[in-house]
Amino acid sequence: RRFGRSLHGEAVVSTQSTGGDLISQQLIEERGKEHQVERTVRSVAVGTVYIAPFVTFIYNFADKLFGPSLALKAALRKMAVIAMFSPLTSAGYIAVNNLFQGKPVSETLQKWRYDLPTIVLNGYKVWLPTHFFLLTVVPLRHRMFISNFVGVLWTGYLTYAANKAISPENLDKQATQDEGY
């Protein structure tokens, strides 16, 4: 119980943000000693000022929409939250991350146009099965640990996707599609 209570709030946000960015920079991007500490700090800041308050809002909204969480209602609530709010969470993460980097709004809009659909679809691929598994197979006492573990891995992907440049092939593909209309 004490472990479960300790997994709430800022400690979880900081751990997921830090761990996720470390995974992104060291395992995905293989930066080694070229690790960007300011990016890790920015990831924690985005998690603290945007993700944590927004997710709290989402769950409070879902509680009002679906009522107290009984087994089936909890599952429906969780799936609805993921389906409805994943695009907003990912878009907000990109926007706040770019804001903290001092990037122009036009760059955020480009990132949304070219990368957000893939990020959201990948989020659905990760979170819908994860929560289905958590709600149907995993005992209650282990759900938070597994969810937070997956959250660290997801944050690794999200921070990578939010910080990578828009690929030229995406720009070329979109330009070709735009010319066809």
C-alpha positions as CSV (number, residue, x, y, z in Angstrom):
1,R,0.0,0.0,0.0
2,R,2.7,2.4,0.9
3,F,4.4,1.7,-2.4
4,G,1.2,2.4,-4.3
5,R,0.6,5.7,-2.4
6,S,4.2,6.7,-3.2
7,L,3.5,6.3,-7.0
8,H,1.2,9.3,-7.1
9,G,1.8,12.9,-8.1
10,E,5.0,14.6,-9.0
11,A,7.3,11.7,-8.2
12,V,5.7,9.6,-10.9
13,V,5.7,12.5,-13.4
14,S,9.4,13.1,-12.8
15,T,10.3,9.5,-12.9
16,Q,8.4,8.8,-16.1
17,S,9.7,12.0,-17.8
18,T,13.3,11.4,-16.7
19,G,13.2,7.7,-17.5
20,G,11.4,8.2,-20.8
21,D,13.9,10.8,-22.0
22,L,16.9,8.7,-20.9
23,I,15.4,5.8,-22.9
24,S,14.9,8.1,-25.8
25,Q,18.4,9.7,-25.8
26,Q,20.4,6.7,-24.8
27,L,18.7,3.6,-26.2
28,I,16.8,5.0,-29.2
29,E,19.1,7.8,-30.3
30,E,22.3,6.3,-28.9
31,R,23.6,9.7,-27.8
32,G,26.1,8.3,-25.2
33,K,28.1,11.2,-23.7
34,E,26.3,13.6,-26.0
35,H,23.2,13.4,-23.7
36,Q,21.3,16.7,-23.7
37,V,20.6,17.4,-20.0
38,E,18.5,20.5,-20.9
39,R,16.2,18.2,-22.9
40,T,15.7,15.9,-20.0
41,V,14.9,18.9,-17.7
42,R,12.5,20.1,-20.4
43,S,10.8,16.7,-20.5
44,V,10.3,16.8,-16.7
45,A,9.0,20.4,-17.0
46,V,6.5,19.4,-19.7
47,G,5.3,16.5,-17.6
48,T,4.9,18.6,-14.5
49,V,3.2,21.7,-16.0
50,Y,1.1,20.0,-18.7
51,I,0.8,16.2,-18.5
52,A,0.1,15.8,-14.8
53,P,-2.5,18.6,-14.6
54,F,-4.1,17.6,-17.9
55,V,-4.3,13.9,-17.0
56,T,-5.8,14.8,-13.6
57,F,-8.5,16.9,-15.4
58,I,-9.2,14.0,-17.8
59,Y,-9.8,11.5,-15.0
60,N,-12.0,13.9,-13.1
61,F,-14.0,14.5,-16.2
62,A,-14.3,10.8,-16.9
63,D,-15.5,10.2,-13.3
64,K,-18.2,12.7,-13.8
65,L,-19.1,11.3,-17.2
66,F,-19.2,7.6,-16.2
67,G,-19.8,7.8,-12.5
68,P,-18.1,5.7,-9.8
69,S,-15.8,3.1,-11.2
70,L,-17.2,-0.4,-11.0
71,A,-15.4,-3.1,-13.1
72,L,-17.2,-2.6,-16.4
73,K,-17.6,1.1,-16.0
74,A,-13.9,1.4,-15.1
75,A,-13.0,-0.4,-18.3
76,L,-15.3,1.7,-20.5
77,R,-14.1,4.9,-18.8
78,K,-10.4,4.0,-19.4
79,M,-11.0,3.1,-23.0
80,A,-13.0,6.3,-23.6
81,V,-10.4,8.4,-21.9
82,I,-7.7,6.9,-24.1
83,A,-9.7,7.3,-27.3
84,M,-10.9,10.9,-26.6
85,F,-7.9,12.4,-25.0
86,S,-4.8,10.8,-26.5
87,P,-4.7,13.2,-29.4
88,L,-5.0,16.2,-27.0
89,T,-2.4,14.8,-24.7
90,S,0.1,14.2,-27.5
91,A,-0.6,17.5,-29.3
92,G,-0.2,19.3,-26.0
93,Y,3.1,17.6,-25.2
94,I,4.5,18.6,-28.6
95,A,3.2,22.2,-28.2
96,V,4.6,22.7,-24.7
97,N,7.9,21.0,-25.6
98,N,8.2,23.4,-28.6
99,L,7.2,26.4,-26.5
100,F,9.9,25.5,-23.9
101,Q,12.4,25.3,-26.8
102,G,11.4,28.7,-28.1
103,K,10.3,27.3,-31.5
104,P,7.8,29.2,-33.6
105,V,4.1,28.2,-33.6
106,S,4.5,27.3,-37.3
107,E,6.9,24.5,-36.4
108,T,4.4,23.1,-33.9
109,L,1.7,23.2,-36.5
110,Q,4.0,21.3,-39.0
111,K,4.8,18.8,-36.3
112,W,1.1,18.2,-35.6
113,R,0.4,17.9,-39.3
114,Y,3.2,15.4,-40.2
115,D,3.9,13.5,-37.0
116,L,0.8,13.7,-34.7
117,P,-1.3,11.2,-36.5
118,T,1.5,8.5,-36.2
119,I,2.1,9.4,-32.6
120,V,-1.6,9.1,-31.7
121,L,-2.0,5.8,-33.6
122,N,1.1,4.4,-31.8
123,G,-0.5,5.6,-28.5
124,Y,-3.6,3.7,-29.2
125,K,-1.5,0.6,-30.1
126,V,0.3,0.8,-26.7
127,W,-2.4,2.0,-24.3
128,L,-5.6,0.3,-25.4
129,P,-4.1,-3.3,-25.2
130,T,-2.2,-2.3,-22.0
131,H,-5.3,-1.2,-20.2
132,F,-7.4,-4.0,-21.5
133,F,-4.7,-6.4,-20.1
134,L,-4.5,-4.5,-16.8
135,L,-8.3,-4.4,-16.3
136,T,-8.9,-8.0,-17.3
137,V,-5.8,-10.0,-16.2
138,V,-3.6,-8.1,-13.7
139,P,-4.5,-8.0,-10.0
140,L,-5.4,-4.6,-8.7
141,R,-2.3,-4.3,-6.5
142,H,0.0,-4.7,-9.5
143,R,-1.8,-2.5,-12.0
144,M,-0.2,0.8,-11.0
145,F,3.3,-0.6,-11.3
146,I,2.7,-2.1,-14.7
147,S,1.0,1.1,-15.9
148,N,3.8,3.3,-14.7
149,F,6.4,0.9,-16.3
150,V,4.6,1.1,-19.7
151,G,4.3,4.9,-19.1
152,V,8.1,5.2,-18.8
153,L,8.5,3.3,-22.1
154,W,5.8,5.4,-23.8
155,T,7.4,8.6,-22.5
156,G,10.6,7.5,-24.1
157,Y,8.9,7.2,-27.5
158,L,6.9,10.4,-27.0
159,T,10.0,12.5,-26.1
160,Y,11.8,11.0,-29.1
161,A,9.0,11.7,-31.5
162,A,8.5,15.2,-30.1
163,N,12.1,16.1,-30.4
164,K,13.1,14.5,-33.7
165,A,13.0,16.7,-36.8
166,I,10.2,16.2,-39.3
167,S,11.5,13.8,-41.8
168,P,12.1,15.1,-45.3
169,E,10.2,12.1,-46.8
170,N,7.1,13.1,-44.8
171,L,7.4,16.7,-46.2
172,D,7.9,15.3,-49.7
173,K,5.0,12.9,-49.4
174,Q,2.7,15.6,-48.2
175,A,3.8,18.0,-50.9
176,T,3.0,15.3,-53.5
177,Q,-0.4,14.7,-52.0
178,D,-1.2,18.4,-51.8
179,E,-0.3,18.8,-55.5
180,G,-2.7,16.0,-56.4
181,Y,-5.7,17.9,-55.0
